[in-house]
Amino acid sequence: MPQTVPVLTAGAEAPTYAHPGDGGADLVSAEEVVLAPGERALVGTGLRIALPSGYAALVLPRSGLAAKHGITIVNAPGLVDAGYRGEIKVNLLNTDPSESYTISVGDRIAQLFVTAVVPVEFIPVESLPGSERGESGHGSTGYASGATDRVAAPVEGIVP
């Protein structure tokens, strides 16, 4: 049986799953916004939720918006803690270098992924146990299959 989550919609649509078994429920815009190239905006959904203690929700980008229009989420994933009761808003960014993108009321703009939270206690220590990976990070495994010494080429228009 699924966990229930109370939702205040204020006239907006409650999150819905497009297909049975989907992990992310669609969030829709409660306002019209035009995003110029490179522009970002905090877009309201009109939704407030009451997650049960021990749960959190992640606000994730929609892959189709990203692939087709360059629309993504600035702080992906956005985090909705169980105690938050304000409106869920989405920090959208238009990465397209030349085309504006219009978001209309009711457009699907993000996905909400609800997950259980494992409580942890962070304990200061003098050293960490070793691992195979060690301190390697940020591109250390390369991008080609089996390659560990290659770095991705720069993408035109994106400054590292």
N, C-alpha and C positions, 0 to 999 in steps of 0.2 A: 504494500500500500504506500503511495507517495506521501512525503511530508507535506503538510499544508503550510502556506505562507499567506498571512493576511495582506491585502493590497488595497491602498487608497488610490483610486484612479482619477479622481477629479475630472471626469469626462474623458480621460484618455483610455487607451486600450490596455488591458492587463497583458503581461508577457504571455506569449503563446509559443508552442513548439510547432515547427513546420511539419515534422514527421514523427511518428512514434519512435521512441528510442533516442531522439536527438538529445545532445548534451546542453545546447544553448537555446534559450527561449528568446524570441525576437523582441527587441525594444523598439518602439516607434516614436517618431518626433511629435511633440505637441505644439510645435511652432514652425513657421516657414523661415528658412535661413538661406541666404545666398553666400556661398564660400568662394571668394575670388582665389586665383592661383596663389598658393603659399599662405593663405589665410586660415586662421583657426577660430572656432567659436564654441562656446559652452551651450549645448543644445538641450533644452528641457524635454522630459518625457511625460511630465505630469503625474508620475508614479511615485508613491511612497510605499515602502514595504516594511514588514516586521519579521525579520528572519528569526528563527528560534536560536536560543543560546547554543553555541557549538557549531554554528554555520556562518558562512560568509558567501558573498556573491562577487564574481568577477565580471566586469563589463569589458567585453571583447569586440574587436573589429569584425565587420562582415567581410568575408573574403571576396565576394562579388563586387562590393563597392570599392575595395582596394584594387582589385585586378582591372576592373573596367573603367574606373573614374579617379583612382588615386586618392580615395577618401579613407582615412585611417583615424585611429585614436591616439592623441598625443601621449597620454600617460598609460598606454595599454600594458597590462590590464588595469582598469580602474577597480578599486576595491570598495565594496559596500560591507561594512562591519555589521554584526548582528544588532548592535545598539543604535545604529544610525536610523533616524526617522524622517530625514529631510527628503526632498525631491531627488530622484536619480537623474543626474544630468550627464551628458556625454561630451567630452572634450574632442570634438572633431577637427581634423586638419585636412585641407586639400593640398596634396602633394603634386598635383598636375602643374606643369610649368606654364601652361597657356590657357587652359579652359576653366571657367567658373563652373560651379556645380550648385544647383538649387535643390534644397531639401524642402519638401512639402509636408504639411501636417498629415500624419498617418504613414509616412515613409519609414520603412525598417532601416534603422541607423546603427544598430549594435546588437549584440547578443548578451544575455545574462546567464552566467554559468554558476549555479549554486553548488557549494561543496562543503563537506564537513571539515571542521578545523580541529587539528590535533593540538591540544595544549602542550606547550614545551616550556621548560625553564632553562634560561641561558645562564651558564655557570662559567665565570671567569677562570681560566687555567693558565699555566705558564707555557704550555706547548700543546700542539695538536698531534694526534696519531698520524702516521704517514699513510699515503694512498698511492695507487698507481699513477694517478693524474698529477698529484702534487699541486704546485702553484700555477701550472699552465692554464691559461684562459684567454679570452678575447681573440679568437681566431687561431689558436695554437694547433688545432687539428686540420687546418686548411679547408678547402672546399671541394676538391676533386676526390673521388673515391680512392681510398688507399693512400692519399697524399697527406703528408704532415708538414711539408716545408714550403707550400705554396700559399700566397696571400691573394685574396680576391682583388681584381682590377677595380680602380675607381669607376663610379658611375657618373656619367656626364650630368652636370647640374647639381650634384650633391657634394657638398664640401665636408670632408671628414672633421 
